Structures are given as C-alpha cells and as structure tokens.
C-alpha cells in the first residue's frame, strides 16, 4: 500500500533515526518531514536521506495552521507520525510558554487537519509520540503501565500530558484513527548535547567537569533509539485504534551509574593524555526543580500484543553511542 506520511520533528534526535529506518524499510511510502529546525533539529543527521526518492523535507512550524493545511492538501497526507516537541525539562522550567505553544497548540493544529481529512477512516492513522514523564514519579518499586494515572511534575511533562489528552479526545469525540506511545528515556546516535548521556560524553572528551544533579541517584529506564523506532513501526502498523502503548528498555540505571559507566568505557577507548580517569571530572550540582526520582516502564502490553522486544541491552547500546560521538569528533 502506498502512503504519504507526514512526520513532524524529523530532524530531531528520535525522528532523524526513525526516518532513514522507515524510508529504507518502506520504499513505497512517501515521507514528508516537517521541522522548524530549532536548536535541537539538525539536517546533517538526515544526510543519508538526501538520495532517497521517497523523502521530502519542509521547513516549517506545526503551529502554522495555514502551512499545515497546505501540506495536507499538496501532498495528500494519508497518515501522521508526530514527534515534534519541545523536550528539554530544564528549558521548560525557564520558559514554559514555548512548550505550551509547540506541544499543545501544535498537536491541536495537526489533529484538526487530520480530522478534516480523515475523520472516521480506519485506513489513515495519527500516531502521537509521547513520554513516560506524563506519569510523574515512582517510588523504589513498581513501574508505569498504560493504566497509570497521569501526574506530570514539570511544565514539559504537563504539556506532553495535554497533547496526549487532546489526541485521546479526538479519537473518542471525532472518531479519528489515533494511537499514542509513551517511551522511556532514549539514547543513541544523533542526540542533542543538552541531554544527560551526550552531556557526559561530550564534557568528558572535552575534559570539562561532568555535572550530575543532586545526589545522582535519580533512576531512569533507558531505551536504545533504534529499538524505539522498531516499536513505533509496529504500533503505527498494528496497534489497535485508540490504544496507548508504553515502550521501555527494561534498563534501569541511576544517573551516577550512567556517568561512571561512560567514564569507564572512555578510559579504555580514548584515554586521557594525563593518565587520569574520566570519573575524576564528575561533579555534583544543585538539583533541578521538580526533578522526578524514578521512572520505569512496563512494556508488557507491547511485548505480548505486538511481539516487540528491545534488541539492544544497555551495555552494548552505550558502547555504540559513545563510538558514534567519538567518530563525530574525529577521535576514532
């Protein structure tokens, strides 16, 4: 089946891993990538798509209703895979407005155009990509399931919760074919340097202090980005209409464990000229506001219903990630 799929935010971290994967796997799909190219978007991460005949890039804002409407009409958009979002929690604390505008109003704009074009059609799908942060924080035990109540604790997670609820409302009210996926923390090639793992890697190889919030014992479940892409592929094609699917790697680590792991690998792969260990660069800084203590995803629904399983464990995935950054910096 031929499809013209609008992918939003395709120049961001997850999108720029997903689009090459998807274009290569489905050459009969036309992929239209709409991205505003804010600081977190980078077309260099999509160089492999330049020669692909089924890929088109459009510079623009998902909040621009006139532009989005023209794209739906000109490209006869059949489906939407919606990555575009402001995503850095620290930035949401400093400037929450842009998160409300992009994550909520932008999602609304896309849903409105999709509704006008594909209301009551089961052949056309709107897949909204979200985060486990909408669920809030966990104690020492337990994990987030699709039935966990929303309890966002930052402007970022609140804006994503709002976009999730809008998507759900458009399914229940207007009958659009929508699915939602909530993922745990992604890592891998092409991630912006503001995020935890790239920050640790880039600071270390630059021999700068590596900042760790609070006591470093905040726990996250880590998901290799290509495993996430495979999950999106399955949910987009086979997920049940109106359902939510949680995607997690079952790789819980504290931030401090992550830092020491990366430093140990760099000690072997790119030793410091001084002979000192990279872990000596780790420093603790004041904890950020509203810092959730622990996230963990229960991906049982996705694993049983769609037979998905993470292929990359953290030990192998983090080596691939570090090697990508070392290669990017021409250090290997």
Residue frames as qw, qx, qy, qz and C-alpha x, y, z in Angstrom:
[[0.000, 0.887, 0.462, 0.000, 0.00, 0.00, 0.00],
 [0.392, 0.397, -0.023, 0.830, 1.27, 3.47, -0.93],
 [0.350, -0.808, -0.414, 0.230, 1.15, 6.13, 1.77],
 [0.278, 0.637, -0.101, 0.712, 2.10, 9.80, 2.06],
 [0.640, -0.566, -0.448, 0.263, 3.15, 10.12, 5.69],
 [0.019, 0.850, -0.158, 0.502, 3.74, 13.43, 7.44],
 [0.748, -0.275, -0.395, 0.457, 6.50, 13.01, 10.02],
 [0.096, -0.945, 0.011, -0.314, 6.83, 16.02, 12.30],
 [0.441, -0.800, 0.402, -0.053, 10.09, 16.90, 14.02],
 [0.976, 0.190, 0.015, 0.103, 12.03, 14.51, 11.83],
 [0.484, 0.658, -0.359, 0.451, 15.29, 16.44, 12.22],
 [0.494, -0.683, 0.379, -0.381, 15.33, 15.88, 15.97],
 [0.224, -0.466, 0.850, -0.100, 17.04, 13.03, 17.76],
 [0.580, 0.128, 0.787, -0.169, 14.43, 10.25, 17.51],
 [0.630, 0.679, 0.182, -0.331, 12.98, 11.48, 14.22],
 [0.329, 0.763, -0.514, -0.213, 16.36, 11.56, 12.48],
 [0.233, -0.269, 0.934, -0.008, 16.92, 7.94, 13.48],
 [0.578, 0.341, 0.668, -0.320, 13.39, 6.92, 12.55],
 [0.548, 0.700, -0.040, -0.456, 13.13, 8.47, 9.08],
 [0.246, 0.552, -0.751, -0.265, 16.15, 6.70, 7.49],
 [0.275, -0.038, 0.944, -0.179, 14.99, 3.42, 9.06],
 [0.530, 0.487, 0.546, -0.428, 11.43, 3.91, 7.77],
 [0.455, 0.702, -0.257, -0.483, 12.35, 5.20, 4.30],
 [0.124, 0.441, -0.868, -0.194, 14.62, 2.25, 3.67],
 [0.288, 0.083, 0.928, -0.220, 12.19, -0.34, 5.01],
 [0.412, 0.629, 0.628, -0.200, 9.15, 1.04, 3.15],
 [0.258, -0.146, 0.416, 0.860, 10.25, 2.42, -0.24],
 [0.011, -0.522, -0.697, -0.491, 6.59, 2.70, -1.33],
 [0.260, -0.821, -0.427, 0.277, 5.92, 5.23, 1.44],
 [0.307, 0.646, 0.008, 0.699, 6.50, 8.90, 0.73],
 [0.526, -0.544, -0.422, 0.498, 7.87, 10.55, 3.89],
 [0.126, 0.778, 0.097, 0.608, 7.29, 14.29, 4.27],
 [0.583, -0.307, -0.440, 0.610, 9.39, 15.66, 7.12],
 [0.067, -0.859, -0.158, -0.483, 8.08, 18.92, 8.63],
 [0.675, -0.389, -0.307, 0.546, 10.56, 20.50, 11.03],
 [0.043, -0.995, -0.092, -0.017, 11.09, 24.04, 12.30],
 [0.726, 0.314, -0.249, 0.559, 14.82, 23.39, 12.75],
 [0.411, -0.887, 0.114, -0.178, 15.11, 24.89, 16.19],
 [0.082, -0.739, 0.661, -0.101, 18.42, 24.39, 18.03],
 [0.637, -0.216, 0.724, -0.152, 17.60, 20.69, 18.55],
 [0.827, 0.479, 0.280, -0.095, 16.97, 19.96, 14.86],
 [0.218, -0.638, 0.583, 0.455, 19.86, 19.12, 12.58],
 [0.802, 0.506, -0.058, -0.311, 19.57, 18.24, 8.89],
 [0.199, 0.610, -0.767, -0.016, 23.11, 16.84, 8.96],
 [0.435, -0.151, 0.837, -0.294, 21.60, 13.89, 10.82],
 [0.733, 0.430, 0.444, -0.285, 19.48, 13.11, 7.74],
 [0.106, 0.636, -0.563, -0.518, 22.21, 13.18, 5.09],
 [0.249, -0.058, 0.947, 0.194, 21.56, 9.54, 4.23],
 [0.406, 0.583, 0.657, -0.251, 18.03, 10.53, 3.12],
 [0.141, 0.660, -0.195, -0.712, 19.13, 13.12, 0.54],
 [0.142, 0.274, -0.792, -0.527, 19.44, 10.49, -2.18],
 [0.201, 0.284, 0.925, -0.154, 16.16, 8.76, -1.27],
 [0.116, -0.238, -0.522, -0.811, 13.35, 9.43, -3.74],
 [0.433, -0.584, -0.656, -0.203, 10.69, 8.82, -1.10],
 [0.445, -0.527, -0.385, 0.612, 11.87, 11.60, 1.24],
 [0.148, 0.716, 0.212, 0.648, 10.90, 15.29, 1.26],
 [0.381, -0.339, -0.453, 0.731, 11.89, 17.97, 3.77],
 [0.033, -0.786, -0.334, -0.519, 9.74, 21.02, 4.55],
 [0.288, 0.020, -0.438, 0.852, 10.93, 23.81, 6.81],
 [0.356, -0.498, -0.269, -0.744, 8.06, 25.00, 8.96],
 [0.174, -0.180, 0.651, -0.717, 6.21, 25.17, 12.25],
 [0.163, -0.325, -0.928, -0.086, 3.49, 22.71, 13.29],
 [0.011, 0.560, 0.526, -0.640, 1.68, 25.66, 14.91],
 [0.161, 0.326, -0.321, -0.874, 1.29, 27.32, 11.49],
 [0.589, 0.333, 0.669, -0.307, -2.22, 26.14, 10.60],
 [0.556, 0.718, -0.102, -0.405, -2.07, 27.62, 7.08],
 [0.177, 0.582, -0.775, -0.169, 1.16, 25.80, 6.26],
 [0.347, -0.074, 0.918, -0.177, -0.02, 22.51, 7.77],
 [0.637, 0.499, 0.421, -0.410, -3.27, 22.72, 5.79],
 [0.484, 0.719, -0.363, -0.342, -1.34, 23.34, 2.55],
 [0.027, -0.434, 0.900, 0.040, 0.93, 20.36, 3.25],
 [0.524, 0.167, 0.782, -0.293, -2.05, 18.07, 3.84],
 [0.636, 0.647, 0.201, -0.370, -3.58, 19.21, 0.56],
 [0.352, 0.747, -0.499, -0.261, -0.49, 19.39, -1.65],
 [0.087, 0.412, -0.907, 0.015, 1.00, 16.08, -0.51],
 [0.774, -0.162, -0.401, -0.462, -2.30, 14.25, 0.02],
 [0.054, -0.412, 0.791, -0.449, -1.20, 13.27, 3.52],
 [0.706, -0.192, -0.612, -0.302, -2.57, 9.87, 4.47],
 [0.775, -0.459, -0.385, 0.204, -1.01, 9.45, 7.93],
 [0.023, -0.859, 0.292, -0.419, 0.83, 11.40, 10.62],
 [0.806, -0.238, -0.375, 0.391, 3.68, 10.29, 12.88],
 [0.092, -0.915, -0.020, -0.392, 4.08, 13.14, 15.34],
 [0.738, -0.117, -0.333, 0.576, 7.49, 13.55, 17.01],
 [0.219, 0.559, -0.052, 0.798, 7.75, 17.35, 17.05],
 [0.561, -0.765, -0.316, -0.012, 8.00, 18.74, 20.56],
 [0.016, 0.743, -0.467, 0.480, 9.99, 20.95, 22.85],
 [0.888, -0.169, -0.425, -0.036, 11.54, 18.34, 25.12],
 [0.493, 0.233, -0.548, 0.634, 14.22, 19.65, 27.47],
 [0.470, -0.676, -0.556, 0.113, 12.90, 19.80, 31.04],
 [0.424, -0.387, -0.158, 0.804, 15.35, 22.49, 32.16],
 [0.054, 0.128, 0.349, 0.927, 14.23, 24.74, 29.31],
 [0.331, -0.576, -0.640, -0.385, 10.59, 24.19, 30.22],
 [0.473, -0.612, -0.442, 0.454, 11.29, 25.46, 33.72],
 [0.280, -0.299, 0.069, 0.910, 12.91, 28.63, 32.35],
 [0.285, 0.224, -0.272, -0.892, 10.41, 29.25, 29.53],
 [0.400, 0.217, 0.870, -0.188, 7.22, 27.17, 29.75],
 [0.487, 0.584, 0.111, -0.640, 5.29, 29.20, 27.14],
 [0.359, 0.492, -0.650, -0.456, 7.07, 27.71, 24.13],
 [0.052, -0.043, 0.995, -0.067, 6.30, 24.22, 25.46],
 [0.410, 0.463, 0.600, -0.508, 2.60, 25.02, 25.70],
 [0.444, 0.635, -0.181, -0.606, 2.59, 26.51, 22.20],
 [0.303, 0.427, -0.790, -0.318, 4.52, 23.75, 20.44],
 [0.010, 0.049, -0.991, 0.126, 3.45, 20.68, 22.36],
 [0.289, 0.449, 0.727, -0.432, -0.23, 21.51, 22.88],
 [0.422, 0.687, 0.061, -0.588, -1.21, 24.04, 20.21],
 [0.184, 0.484, -0.731, -0.444, 0.99, 22.34, 17.63],
 [0.132, 0.085, 0.988, -0.014, -0.60, 18.97, 18.31],
 [0.371, 0.572, 0.516, -0.518, -4.04, 20.60, 18.12],
 [0.337, 0.637, -0.312, -0.619, -3.20, 22.06, 14.69],
 [0.114, 0.263, -0.912, -0.292, -2.16, 18.65, 13.38],
 [0.209, 0.272, 0.906, -0.250, -5.21, 16.91, 14.85],
 [0.396, 0.608, 0.255, -0.640, -7.58, 19.47, 13.34],
 [0.364, 0.544, -0.526, -0.543, -6.14, 19.00, 9.86],
 [0.035, 0.104, -0.990, -0.084, -6.12, 15.23, 10.22],
 [0.320, 0.387, 0.732, -0.460, -9.74, 15.26, 11.41],
 [0.439, 0.605, -0.026, -0.664, -10.85, 17.34, 8.42],
 [0.363, 0.485, -0.686, -0.403, -9.17, 14.94, 6.02],
 [0.421, 0.126, -0.897, -0.049, -9.59, 11.52, 7.60],
 [0.490, -0.170, 0.483, -0.706, -12.48, 11.56, 10.08],
 [0.844, 0.059, 0.362, -0.391, -13.99, 8.08, 10.56],
 [0.741, 0.517, -0.417, -0.098, -11.34, 6.46, 8.33],
 [0.845, -0.446, 0.291, 0.044, -9.63, 3.36, 9.73],
 [0.851, 0.377, 0.077, 0.357, -7.16, 3.36, 6.84],
 [0.318, 0.692, -0.183, 0.622, -5.38, 6.52, 7.95],
 [0.718, -0.480, -0.404, 0.301, -3.54, 6.79, 11.25],
 [0.020, -0.855, 0.228, -0.465, -2.40, 9.56, 13.60],
 [0.832, -0.208, -0.384, 0.343, 0.43, 8.28, 15.82],
 [0.165, -0.909, 0.155, -0.349, 1.33, 10.61, 18.66],
 [0.721, 0.133, -0.500, 0.461, 4.77, 10.06, 20.24],
 [0.406, -0.827, 0.051, -0.386, 4.90, 10.90, 23.94],
 [0.272, 0.494, -0.677, 0.473, 6.93, 10.28, 27.09],
 [0.594, -0.347, -0.704, 0.176, 6.82, 8.36, 30.35],
 [0.196, 0.038, -0.375, 0.905, 7.26, 11.67, 32.19],
 [0.428, -0.376, -0.278, -0.773, 3.50, 12.27, 31.95],
 [0.733, -0.374, -0.564, -0.065, 3.07, 9.69, 34.72],
 [0.412, -0.852, 0.177, -0.271, 5.11, 11.62, 37.28],
 [0.124, 0.588, -0.758, 0.254, 7.49, 9.82, 39.60],
 [0.860, -0.173, -0.462, -0.129, 7.77, 6.37, 41.17],
 [0.609, -0.694, 0.359, -0.139, 8.97, 5.04, 44.48],
 [0.277, -0.523, 0.793, 0.142, 11.60, 2.35, 44.88],
 [0.348, 0.109, 0.920, 0.140, 9.37, -0.32, 43.34],
 [0.471, 0.654, 0.507, -0.307, 6.77, -0.52, 40.59],
 [0.280, -0.059, 0.540, 0.791, 6.57, 0.68, 37.01],
 [0.394, 0.375, 0.022, -0.839, 4.35, 2.74, 34.75],
 [0.342, 0.271, 0.871, 0.228, 1.70, 0.85, 32.79],
 [0.029, -0.337, -0.501, -0.797, -0.86, 2.13, 30.33],
 [0.417, -0.681, -0.573, -0.186, -3.33, 2.30, 33.23],
 [0.462, -0.296, -0.341, 0.763, -1.15, 4.54, 35.42],
 [0.033, 0.923, 0.369, -0.101, -2.82, 7.87, 36.20],
 [0.465, 0.603, -0.018, 0.648, -1.17, 10.97, 34.76],
 [0.488, -0.823, -0.161, 0.241, 0.69, 13.13, 37.30],
 [0.613, 0.538, -0.044, 0.578, 3.13, 15.40, 35.41],
 [0.559, -0.679, -0.206, 0.428, 5.57, 17.37, 37.56],
 [0.333, -0.332, 0.241, 0.849, 7.28, 19.75, 35.12],
 [0.417, 0.605, 0.007, -0.679, 5.98, 22.19, 32.50],
 [0.228, 0.358, -0.788, -0.446, 7.43, 19.86, 29.85],
 [0.008, -0.126, -0.992, 0.027, 5.63, 16.75, 31.10],
 [0.293, 0.515, 0.536, -0.602, 2.43, 18.75, 31.67],
 [0.386, 0.549, -0.278, -0.687, 2.49, 19.96, 28.06],
 [0.223, 0.190, -0.908, -0.298, 3.03, 16.41, 26.80],
 [0.144, 0.298, 0.880, -0.341, 0.20, 15.17, 29.02],
 [0.372, 0.559, 0.203, -0.713, -2.00, 17.84, 27.45],
 [0.378, 0.437, -0.584, -0.571, -1.10, 16.72, 23.93],
 [0.045, -0.016, -0.999, 0.004, -1.80, 13.09, 24.88],
 [0.243, 0.436, 0.695, -0.517, -5.23, 14.06, 26.19],
 [0.398, 0.542, -0.141, -0.726, -6.03, 16.03, 23.05],
 [0.275, 0.266, -0.839, -0.386, -5.14, 13.04, 20.90],
 [0.034, 0.203, 0.951, -0.231, -7.30, 10.78, 23.06],
 [0.312, 0.510, 0.406, -0.691, -10.18, 13.28, 22.88],
 [0.396, 0.464, -0.407, -0.680, -10.03, 13.45, 19.09],
 [0.181, 0.040, -0.969, -0.165, -10.31, 9.66, 18.96],
 [0.046, 0.370, 0.851, -0.369, -13.26, 9.50, 21.33],
 [0.251, 0.593, 0.275, -0.714, -15.06, 12.61, 20.08],
 [0.437, 0.620, -0.274, -0.591, -14.40, 12.64, 16.36],
 [0.943, 0.146, 0.283, -0.095, -13.55, 9.00, 15.66],
 [0.409, 0.762, -0.496, -0.074, -10.08, 9.56, 14.20],
 [0.965, 0.005, -0.214, 0.152, -7.76, 6.56, 14.00],
 [0.016, 0.828, -0.424, 0.366, -5.27, 7.58, 16.67],
 [0.880, -0.240, -0.324, 0.250, -2.70, 5.76, 18.78],
 [0.165, -0.904, 0.311, -0.241, -0.36, 7.07, 21.48],
 [0.871, 0.006, -0.362, 0.333, 3.00, 5.70, 22.56],
 [0.344, -0.898, 0.214, -0.171, 4.81, 6.73, 25.74],
 [0.821, 0.301, -0.371, 0.312, 8.51, 5.91, 25.79],
 [0.677, -0.647, -0.031, 0.349, 11.21, 5.86, 28.43],
 [0.112, -0.854, 0.313, 0.401, 14.47, 7.80, 28.13],
 [0.859, 0.495, 0.044, 0.127, 16.03, 7.30, 24.70],
 [0.330, -0.740, 0.446, 0.381, 19.76, 7.24, 24.00],
 [0.793, 0.266, 0.454, 0.307, 21.90, 6.59, 20.94],
 [0.433, 0.053, 0.319, 0.842, 23.47, 8.39, 17.96],
 [0.071, 0.507, 0.405, 0.757, 22.41, 11.91, 16.94],
 [0.374, -0.761, -0.514, 0.125, 21.12, 13.06, 20.34],
 [0.096, 0.869, -0.051, 0.483, 21.49, 16.75, 21.19],
 [0.480, 0.262, -0.572, 0.611, 24.27, 17.61, 23.64],
 [0.357, -0.473, 0.221, -0.774, 21.80, 19.04, 26.19],
 [0.889, -0.264, -0.210, -0.309, 20.63, 15.55, 27.24],
 [0.690, -0.638, 0.339, -0.048, 22.26, 13.52, 30.01],
 [0.897, -0.030, 0.331, 0.293, 24.24, 10.90, 28.07],
 [0.585, 0.642, 0.080, 0.489, 25.58, 13.24, 25.36],
 [0.197, -0.925, 0.175, -0.273, 26.42, 15.79, 28.07],
 [0.773, -0.518, 0.351, 0.103, 28.51, 13.22, 29.94],
 [0.838, 0.225, 0.296, 0.398, 30.25, 12.01, 26.79],
 [0.404, 0.782, 0.079, 0.467, 30.94, 15.45, 25.31],
 [0.335, -0.897, 0.214, -0.193, 32.06, 17.01, 28.60],
 [0.848, -0.374, 0.321, 0.197, 34.36, 14.08, 29.28],
 [0.775, 0.302, 0.258, 0.492, 36.12, 14.10, 25.92],
 [0.194, 0.846, -0.004, 0.497, 36.50, 17.89, 26.23],
 [0.560, -0.055, -0.544, 0.622, 37.99, 17.28, 29.71],
 [0.242, -0.450, 0.067, -0.857, 35.38, 19.52, 31.32],
 [0.253, -0.055, 0.764, -0.591, 33.54, 18.94, 34.60],
 [0.315, -0.251, -0.822, -0.401, 30.63, 16.49, 34.25],
 [0.332, -0.213, 0.339, -0.854, 27.61, 17.91, 36.14],
 [0.349, -0.274, -0.892, -0.084, 25.30, 15.49, 37.97],
 [0.396, -0.549, -0.090, -0.731, 22.12, 16.82, 39.57],
 [0.748, -0.525, 0.086, -0.398, 21.59, 16.30, 43.31],
 [0.594, -0.487, 0.640, -0.035, 22.95, 13.01, 44.63],
 [0.262, 0.424, -0.754, -0.428, 22.90, 11.36, 41.20],
 [0.218, 0.027, 0.961, -0.165, 20.53, 8.62, 42.36],
 [0.613, 0.394, 0.109, -0.676, 17.60, 9.57, 40.12],
 [0.476, -0.024, 0.860, 0.184, 16.65, 6.43, 38.16],
 [0.552, 0.484, -0.176, -0.655, 15.63, 6.21, 34.51],
 [0.797, 0.153, 0.582, 0.058, 14.74, 3.32, 32.23],
 [0.006, 0.619, -0.465, -0.633, 16.94, 3.58, 29.12],
 [0.763, 0.449, 0.457, -0.082, 15.76, 2.67, 25.61],
 [0.391, -0.228, 0.531, 0.717, 18.09, 2.47, 22.62],
 [0.339, 0.474, -0.024, -0.812, 16.71, 4.73, 19.91],
 [0.344, 0.196, -0.753, -0.525, 16.59, 2.09, 17.15],
 [0.075, -0.259, -0.945, 0.183, 14.57, -0.20, 19.42],
 [0.219, 0.511, 0.396, -0.731, 12.18, 2.72, 19.83],
 [0.330, 0.384, -0.439, -0.742, 11.99, 3.12, 16.04],
 [0.228, -0.025, -0.948, -0.221, 11.10, -0.54, 15.67],
 [0.041, 0.407, 0.787, -0.462, 8.36, -0.15, 18.28],
 [0.285, 0.496, 0.056, -0.818, 6.89, 2.89, 16.51],
 [0.290, 0.219, -0.744, -0.562, 6.87, 0.91, 13.27],
 [0.159, -0.210, -0.964, 0.036, 4.88, -1.90, 14.92],
 [0.093, 0.501, 0.587, -0.629, 2.44, 0.38, 16.73],
 [0.264, 0.425, -0.221, -0.837, 1.84, 2.50, 13.63],
 [0.386, 0.145, -0.754, -0.512, 1.02, -0.55, 11.52],
 [0.494, -0.181, -0.847, -0.082, -0.53, -2.96, 14.02],
 [0.010, -0.077, -0.619, 0.781, -1.56, -1.08, 17.14],
 [0.004, -0.603, -0.797, -0.035, -5.26, -1.07, 17.99],
 [0.015, 0.611, 0.235, 0.756, -7.20, 2.11, 17.28],
 [0.437, -0.760, -0.070, -0.476, -7.48, 4.38, 20.29],
 [0.883, -0.377, -0.189, 0.207, -4.92, 2.48, 22.35],
 [0.075, -0.899, 0.414, -0.124, -1.84, 3.61, 24.24],
 [0.948, 0.062, -0.214, 0.229, 1.40, 1.59, 24.25],
 [0.386, -0.865, 0.313, 0.069, 4.30, 2.03, 26.65],
 [0.817, 0.463, -0.251, 0.236, 7.80, 1.47, 25.27],
 [0.411, -0.823, 0.382, -0.091, 10.68, 0.76, 27.64],
 [0.552, 0.549, -0.627, 0.041, 14.04, -0.93, 27.51],
 [0.891, -0.436, -0.123, -0.023, 13.95, -2.59, 30.96],
 [0.678, 0.237, -0.258, 0.647, 17.33, -0.96, 31.60],
 [0.358, -0.916, -0.139, -0.118, 17.06, 0.97, 34.86],
 [0.663, 0.105, -0.243, 0.700, 20.15, 2.93, 35.88],
 [0.259, -0.846, -0.214, 0.414, 20.86, 5.84, 38.21],
 [0.362, 0.925, -0.089, 0.079, 22.34, 8.95, 36.64],
 [0.309, -0.772, 0.554, 0.033, 25.52, 8.34, 38.62],
 [0.774, -0.041, 0.618, 0.136, 25.79, 4.75, 37.35],
 [0.646, 0.719, 0.225, 0.125, 25.44, 6.10, 33.80],
 [0.075, 0.950, -0.301, 0.035, 28.23, 8.62, 34.38],
 [0.499, -0.557, 0.660, 0.076, 30.65, 6.05, 35.79],
 [0.807, 0.248, 0.527, 0.101, 29.82, 3.56, 33.02],
 [0.532, 0.837, 0.050, 0.121, 30.56, 6.11, 30.29],
 [0.126, -0.882, 0.453, -0.027, 33.76, 7.22, 32.02],
 [0.701, -0.301, 0.640, 0.090, 34.97, 3.60, 32.32],
 [0.770, 0.475, 0.394, 0.165, 34.36, 2.97, 28.61],
 [0.315, 0.934, -0.115, 0.125, 36.12, 6.20, 27.62],
 [0.454, -0.716, 0.524, 0.077, 39.08, 5.23, 29.80],
 [0.735, -0.027, 0.638, 0.228, 39.52, 2.21, 27.52],
 [0.601, 0.611, 0.451, 0.251, 38.57, 3.70, 24.17],
 [0.308, 0.780, 0.013, 0.545, 40.01, 7.22, 24.46],
 [0.659, -0.457, -0.344, 0.488, 42.32, 7.53, 27.49],
 [0.075, -0.996, -0.013, 0.037, 43.13, 10.97, 28.84],
 [0.594, 0.616, -0.331, 0.397, 46.61, 12.20, 27.95],
 [0.227, -0.695, 0.459, -0.505, 47.20, 12.99, 31.62],
 [0.385, 0.092, -0.906, 0.147, 46.60, 9.37, 32.55],
 [0.288, 0.010, 0.581, -0.761, 43.83, 10.39, 34.94],
 [0.121, 0.377, 0.915, 0.073, 40.43, 8.71, 34.92],
 [0.123, -0.419, -0.398, -0.807, 37.44, 10.48, 33.39],
 [0.492, -0.624, -0.607, -0.029, 35.42, 9.79, 36.54],
 [0.432, -0.318, -0.290, 0.793, 37.53, 12.43, 38.31],
 [0.007, -0.172, -0.256, -0.951, 35.60, 15.01, 36.26],
 [0.354, -0.575, -0.697, -0.243, 32.25, 14.06, 37.83],
 [0.064, 0.057, -0.402, 0.911, 30.87, 16.85, 39.99],
 [0.083, -0.594, -0.795, 0.091, 27.56, 17.26, 41.81],
 [0.011, -0.210, -0.092, -0.973, 25.43, 20.36, 41.21],
 [0.359, 0.127, 0.476, -0.793, 22.26, 21.73, 42.76],
 [0.283, 0.329, 0.897, 0.089, 19.26, 19.57, 41.91],
 [0.112, -0.188, -0.396, -0.892, 16.80, 21.00, 39.40],
 [0.464, 0.025, 0.352, -0.812, 13.26, 21.98, 40.33],
 [0.827, 0.175, 0.128, -0.519, 10.63, 19.23, 40.19],
 [0.281, 0.477, -0.816, -0.165, 13.22, 16.54, 39.47],
 [0.915, -0.120, -0.097, -0.372, 11.35, 13.20, 39.37],
 [0.491, -0.577, 0.649, -0.066, 13.12, 10.50, 41.34],
 [0.346, -0.146, 0.905, 0.202, 12.43, 7.40, 39.32],
 [0.691, 0.352, -0.163, -0.610, 10.82, 6.29, 36.05],
 [0.260, -0.170, 0.940, 0.140, 10.28, 2.70, 34.94],
 [0.600, 0.224, -0.288, -0.712, 8.19, 1.39, 32.06],
 [0.585, 0.042, 0.800, -0.129, 6.20, -1.83, 32.00],
 [0.323, 0.402, -0.510, -0.688, 6.22, -2.73, 28.29],
 [0.395, 0.053, 0.911, -0.105, 4.25, -5.96, 28.75],
 [0.572, 0.606, 0.372, -0.409, 1.33, -4.83, 26.57],
 [0.401, 0.749, -0.395, -0.349, 3.61, -4.01, 23.63],
 [0.074, -0.432, 0.896, 0.075, 5.63, -7.19, 24.12],
 [0.416, 0.162, 0.876, -0.182, 2.61, -9.50, 24.27],
 [0.539, 0.653, 0.380, -0.373, 0.17, -7.88, 21.84],
 [0.520, 0.816, -0.184, -0.173, 2.64, -6.81, 19.14],
 [0.959, -0.039, 0.062, 0.275, 5.52, -9.18, 19.97],
 [0.308, 0.835, -0.264, 0.371, 8.07, -6.38, 20.35],
 [0.800, -0.518, -0.060, 0.298, 11.19, -6.76, 22.43],
 [0.008, -0.935, 0.331, 0.127, 14.18, -4.47, 22.90],
 [0.922, 0.299, -0.145, 0.198, 17.11, -5.96, 20.98],
 [0.409, 0.569, -0.387, 0.600, 19.83, -3.74, 22.46],
 [0.646, -0.606, -0.379, 0.268, 20.89, -4.07, 26.07],
 [0.124, -0.989, 0.044, 0.064, 22.44, -1.07, 27.79],
 [0.624, -0.511, 0.425, 0.411, 25.98, -2.46, 27.80],
 [0.562, 0.217, 0.569, 0.559, 26.05, -2.83, 24.02],
 [0.192, 0.859, 0.410, 0.237, 23.95, 0.23, 23.24],
 [0.272, -0.934, 0.056, 0.226, 26.06, 2.64, 25.27],
 [0.580, -0.309, 0.491, 0.572, 29.25, 1.47, 23.52],
 [0.419, 0.513, 0.570, 0.487, 27.65, 2.12, 20.12],
 [0.040, -0.962, -0.266, -0.054, 26.55, 5.54, 21.34],
 [0.447, -0.762, 0.236, 0.404, 29.98, 6.51, 22.67],
 [0.579, -0.030, 0.565, 0.587, 31.66, 5.33, 19.48],
 [0.305, 0.756, 0.476, 0.328, 29.30, 7.49, 17.41],
 [0.163, -0.984, -0.037, 0.068, 30.26, 10.61, 19.38],
 [0.567, -0.530, 0.418, 0.472, 33.96, 9.76, 19.25],
 [0.540, 0.293, 0.584, 0.531, 33.72, 9.29, 15.48],
 [0.131, 0.914, 0.349, 0.160, 31.80, 12.57, 15.15],
 [0.283, -0.929, 0.176, 0.160, 34.62, 14.35, 17.00],
 [0.678, 0.622, -0.376, 0.109, 37.18, 12.53, 14.81],
 [0.375, -0.661, 0.599, -0.251, 38.69, 10.83, 17.87],
 [0.659, -0.111, 0.742, 0.047, 38.41, 7.32, 16.42]]
